[in-house]
Amino acid sequence: MSHIIVASFTPKPGRRDALRAAFLAAVPQVHAEPGCERYSVQEDEEGFVFLERWESEEAMATHEKGAAFTEMMAAVGDDLAGPPGVRILSPLPAGDPAKGQL
């Protein structure tokens, strides 16, 4: 069963562009990681939201210790208004799988 992560990041004033650049640089590296089924970053007026899907808990744990994630977090640490908001979700299949699941 896949595991879903929703992570939100709020930039300090004037630091949005730095976060965007670091996040966009990390995405291709994460896409190449074993077990990455989806890794997508969105932007709104408050900041950035990652929608992730990993094939297993082990894949999530490996990602969190991997170079792409640790380097990204090191690059943005001083630019964040606070700690990221992270939620780990378990999907509830319902309806059309193509529309009802990430």
N, C-alpha and C positions, 0 to 999 in steps of 0.2 A: 504494500500500500504506500502511495506517495505521501510525503509530508510537506505541508505548506508553511511558508514563513511570510509574514507581512512585517516589514521593518520601516519605520519612519524616522527621518532625519530633518532637523530644523537648523538652518544656518544662522550664524551670528549675522547681525546687520552688515551688509557690504561683502559678505563671504559666499554668496550663492554661486557665483561663477566658479570659484575655486572648488566647491563641492561638486558641481556639475561636471567639471573637467576630470576630477578624480574618479567619480562614479562611472563616467562613460569610458574611461581608460581601463577600468577593471572588468567591465562586462565581457569583452571577448575572451579574456583569460578564464573567467568563471565558466563561460559556456563550454570550454574545453575540459573542465573538471569531470572526472567520473561521477556518475549519478546525478548530474545536473539535468533536470528535465525542463525547467523554465527559470529564467533569471532576467527580470524585466524591471526597469526603473521608470517611474512616472514623476511628474513635477506638477505642483499646484502652488497656490499663493503662500502656503505655509512652509513648503520645502519639498522634500523628495520622499517617495514611497517605493520600496522594493517589493515586488511580488515574486516569490520563489517557490519552486517545487523540486523536491529532492526525492530520489527513488527509495531512500532509506535513512534511518537515523544515523547510520555510520557515514553515509555520504554527506549529511549535514555537518556532522562533527569534523570530518576531514576538511570540508570547505572552511569552517571556522578557524582551523589551524593552518590553512594553506597560505601560500605567498600572496595570491591576489587579494584575499580578504584582509590579511594582516597589514599588507602594504597600503591598501586603501584606507583602512582605519587609522594608520599612523599618519597618513597624508592629511586627513580631514579632522583629526582630533581637536586641534586648536580652533577650528572653524565652526564647530558645533555649538549651538546655544544651550545644549544639555545632552544628556545621554540619549541614544536612540531608543525609540519605543519598538519593542520586538514582541511579536505574538507568533507562537507555533500552533498551527491548526491541523486538525485531522478532517479530511473531506467527508461529507455526508452525501453519498451518491443519490441523486434525485433527478427525475426527468430525463431528458436527452443528454447523454454523457458529453456530447460535443459542446453543449451549451451550459450544462449544470456543474461542470468541474473545471478547475484551473489546470 
